[in-house]
Amino acid sequence: MKAVVAGIPMHWREAGHGDLVVFVHGFPFHAGMWTAQLDGLPPGWRGVAADLRGFGETPMGAFRGSYGMDLLADDVAALIDAQGTERAVVCGLSMGGYVAMSLWRRHPGRVRALVLSDTRAGADGDDARAGRSAAAGRARREGTGWLIEEMLPRLLSEHTRREQPDTVRALREIMEAATPESVALAQEGMAARPDSTPLLEGIDVPVLLVAGAEDEITPPRELESMAAALPDARLRIIEGAGHVPPMERPDAFNAALADFLREL
Ligand code: MLT
């Protein structure tokens, strides 16, 4: 599905009928990472998985200010509007979680509940910022092949890498679709994101936190400390998954999501 949203032809994938769940992908992915969630939505729910600006089939377009989590959050708010509804359950993985937290900061009235998977509330430290700046420069000079080779093994659990070649291939294809400039801008945008930790105690909607047990990029302890700070959180650890449980253990992720949606 494609429509002009926030001034750009935004692309999204959708499935189901009923109350809205918006899925926000991680870096450097696109809406294709949520295929199993759109296929496995419980009855009474409609899923919309967006290609964020500059990723998948959504172009970068023109924008005021800088590319970052706030711009992407404003796009998601406009996407919720475009669905003819005021509020949605917003489900973000990793960078998608940063976008979801920015959405809460800027447009809390749009958020009915949050699912935050394999993400963190804290801002980057100096080393992480320097690493992102170097990665942005290298992507602009050399393209993204090196980034995929470096990231792919770290993204997936040992079990996924050994036993699920189709998952490895699918994730690689998703990453290969990202352009060098989008990779660079997203790195710079993530480096500039603020600390969302002080926000957590004020998030007064239900939150499901999901962590891949073997996630080494945003380890389960990140989600555990978010759970301790949030007023209404439940945490699900997905065994056998790394940083991308929706693709690595789709049945377990979908079961956690369905239990949460049933509660709402
Ligand atoms: C992601 O999966 O979105 C990224 O690993 C997030 C990050 O680089 O902080």
Boltz pocket constraint, residues with backbone or C-beta under 6 A from the ligand:
constraints:
  - pocket:
      binder: B
      contacts: [[A, 25], [A, 26], [A, 27], [A, 28], [A, 93], [A, 94], [A, 95], [A, 96], [A, 118], [A, 190], [A, 217], [A, 243]]
      max_distance: 6.0
